[in-house]
Amino acid sequence: MAFLLYLFWQIWNKSGTANSSPTPAFAYLADHCAHIPPIPSHSFIQRQDSLARTLYSLNASAYIAEPGASAGYFANLSGSHWHLSERPLLLIVQPAVDDHGTIRANISILTPAFEETRARLLPIPSESGVTYTAWPEDHSPFSKTLSLLPSLTDVSIYVDGDVRTFVADGLQKAAPKAVVSNAPIGIKRLRERKSPEEIDILKCVNEATVLAIRAARDHMNIGMRESEAGQLIRSALLAAGLKDVFALTLFGENAALPHGSGTDRVLGEHDFVLIDCGGTLHGYHSDVTRTFALPNSTIPLRYQALWRVVHAAQQRALATARNGTVTASVDRAARKLIQQSGYGEFFTHRLGHGIGLETHESPYLVGGSDDVILTGHTFSDEPGIYIEGKIGVRLEDCFYIDEDGVARYLTAGVGSPAPSPWSP
């Protein structure tokens, strides 16, 4: 009898658990970005030729990158296409002048010899074809790379800023009469400044992230744990069609540590929920943070006042950011408002970062920077107040600088930024 009672309890408990916490239906979110296409092949070729013209103007022989964001930008060769290892695979771009005097990009790939067949399957767009050069493992990959260049004496070779040290050092040792150095700002800005088609993708992925937060919030309740709320957010982001999703979910005083404390706190009636989350669409990232209350929450008035200070700082930053503005001045504008409200010591991080093929990329909205904001730049705008042991409030929307030099929120299409703690 005891065994039968135990068996009945197990069956009832599993059934009750399943019925009390059904998986929410977020599938409708997939429609939001279904019409947004990836970057087409001809755009990659235009990027390659822009890089070639820049190299030519700088009197540089080549630009070299490993699979990652920059190689992804110029040649659709991201880290997901080819994972880094101790055996380098390299993208080499050289400027070439055609019969009509037009500067074009010459694209080459250095590949480990035993991986050549797989390397040739990479979806690398090129107007004139890709040259594949294989290096056997008993030879130097760096000497093999440099054999592609017509000369190694008194020439400049630029490497992407994310190229690993052993690769840059190996290239320099293999070409002692050349100068191997990080790509200058003129090359970096090619990726920093987004095209209209990139902006369209960034708008949609950030809008979808806001919609996912709102959809997940409808299924949150007082008494749930941070991990449960995080799973709701991740489920909604995935349902929206985003990849590489992340969700930082913090309740109450846990949000006073900007990146969390590693606990799994239960949501109380007087707690704010802080969600910092995002994902990718066609390789482009979203990054959105909301600090909000549930409909039946009772948030102390002093905490609501903190929310309004952060909201005002976010708006002040957006109004300050324009074409030609120094990035540090945008950080300073938001920081000054929070300082004047008496909470300056509790705004403990920079205001924002660039965003695109990386969640965090240059330039940055940070004090001490002399980077200049230009049309096409994209940034996060995320002021915060963090009072340890009590409360943390952060609001984050990303914006871009339009062709008129004005800052516009990427999330404006879905009514962002958040107008109140009860409307994320």
Salt bridges, closest charged atoms under 4 A:
ASP49 OD2 - ARG104 NH1 3.24
GLU66 OE1 - ARG164 NH2 2.61
GLU86 OE2 - ARG87 NH1 3.76
ASP98 OD2 - ARG104 NE 3.80
GLU115 OE2 - ARG118 NH2 3.07
GLU116 OE2 - ARG120 NH2 3.04
GLU127 OE1 - ARG104 NH1 3.91
GLU137 OE2 - ARG87 NE 2.15
ASP138 OD1 - HIS139 ND1 2.75
GLU192 OE1 - HIS377 NE2 3.06
GLU198 OE2 - ARG47 NH2 3.60
GLU207 OE1 - HIS32 NE2 2.71
GLU253 OE1 - ARG265 NH2 3.00
ASP271 OD2 - ARG265 NH1 2.52
ASP276 OD2 - ARG394 NH2 3.03
ASP287 OD2 - HIS353 NE2 3.07
ASP331 OD1 - ARG335 NE 2.90
GLU358 OE1 - ARG191 NH2 3.08
GLU361 OE1 - ARG191 NH1 3.00
GLU361 OE2 - LYS194 NZ 2.87
GLU382 OE2 - HIS353 NE2 3.13
GLU382 OE1 - ARG394 NE 3.97
GLU396 OE2 - HIS353 NE2 3.80
ASP397 OD2 - ARG290 NH2 2.84
ASP402 OD2 - ARG408 NE 3.05
